[in-house]
Amino acid sequence: MLKKVRKAVFPVGGLGTRFLPATKAMPKEMLPVVDKPLIQYAVEEARDAGIEEFIFVTGRGKTIIEDHFDRSYELESVLSERGKHDVLKEVVRGIPNAGTIAYIRQQEPLGLGHAVWCAKRLVGDEPFAVILADDLILSKTPCLAQMTQAREKIGGGNMLAVMEVPHEHTSRYGILSPGAENDALVEVLGLVEKPDPKEAPSDLAVIGRYILEPNIFPILENQARGAGNEIQLTDALSSLLGGDPFHGMKFDGTRFDCGDKIGFMEANIAFALNREDMGHDVQNIIDNFATKP
């Protein structure tokens, strides 16, 4: 019987140096896109995909994330007294149910693979999702929900969200060596971490959504350091090839790299334009700037 993906891991231990000085005292995952922090978009995407348990792999200075997903009775009381019931509803809605959140520290900055390994005991012996809050995706159906639905149809296995990138940008991503394609699914024959464009096997890049089987953990535990002198998740995933089914999924939606300043600004504009309560006004602002000399 196919095990349901019930748990999601959120690696949030990074320093966010590309957004200094804004991230000197605030985690990059708390940077707001319109009016919600990046990490809340990630948690809501996971919840909409049926995730029941939320595991945060944190680091020093990240307690503000814990506070964000906790109840603030003083705030809720004030909002209620002032009749701001819509805002109150939104604040409470963003908090997962009691007992469904866990936090664990990544005590050394040893890379994404190490961050995922830190969640081993909390994940246990079942498939799980990994969501990188930096990768924000605007879509009708949440990206992770698209992945879980596709995984159920093929009977399980490992799955990565993938997208076409400009060939000259392959050195920024994990890149697939693709096999057979079936609609949105691409068989994964190989994975290369940040290859030189001259050596890249394709233009299909892995972005921050994964569904993984638990047999990744013993591999990560013994994984040698790779690019950047870090334990790379991509390198460990390569060791799984030839075992369980392994696919990339070309998701339906637009991905924004919110670890990059331009990508972050683009996400704010796109998500604001997508809002019924402000899309028209934002479009007017854009049009006004476009017509200025």
Stockholm file with secondary structure:
# STOCKHOLM 1.0

chainA/1-293         MLKKVRKAVFPVGGLGTRFLPATKAMPKEMLPVVDKPLIQYAVEEARDAGIEEFIFVTGRGKTIIEDHFDRSYELESVLSERGKHDVLKEVVRGIPNAGTIAYIRQQEPLGLGHAVWCAKRLVGDEPFAVILADDLILSKTPCLAQMTQAREKIGGGNMLAVMEVPHEHTSRYGILSPGAENDALVEVLGLVEKPDPKEAPSDLAVIGRYILEPNIFPILENQARGAGNEIQLTDALSSLLGGDPFHGMKFDGTRFDCGDKIGFMEANIAFALNREDMGHDVQNIIDNFATKP
#=GR chainA/1-293 SS CCCCCCEEEEECCCCCGGGTTTTSSSCGGGCEETTEEHHHHHHHHHHHTTCCEEEEEECTTCHHHHHHTSCCHHHHHHHHHTTCHHHHHHHHHTSCCTTCEEEEECCSCCCHHHHHHHTHHHHCSSCEEEECTTEEEECSSCHHHHHHHHHHHHTCCEEEEEEECCGGGGGGSEEEEEEEEETTEEEEEEEEESCCTTTCSCSEEEEEEEEECTTHHHHHHTCCCCGGGSCCHHHHHHTTTTSSCEEEEECSSEEEETTSHHHHHHHHHHHHHTCTTTHHHHHHHHHHHHHCC
#=GC SS_cons         CCCCCCEEEEECCCCCGGGTTTTSSSCGGGCEETTEEHHHHHHHHHHHTTCCEEEEEECTTCHHHHHHTSCCHHHHHHHHHTTCHHHHHHHHHTSCCTTCEEEEECCSCCCHHHHHHHTHHHHCSSCEEEECTTEEEECSSCHHHHHHHHHHHHTCCEEEEEEECCGGGGGGSEEEEEEEEETTEEEEEEEEESCCTTTCSCSEEEEEEEEECTTHHHHHHTCCCCGGGSCCHHHHHHTTTTSSCEEEEECSSEEEETTSHHHHHHHHHHHHHTCTTTHHHHHHHHHHHHHCC
//
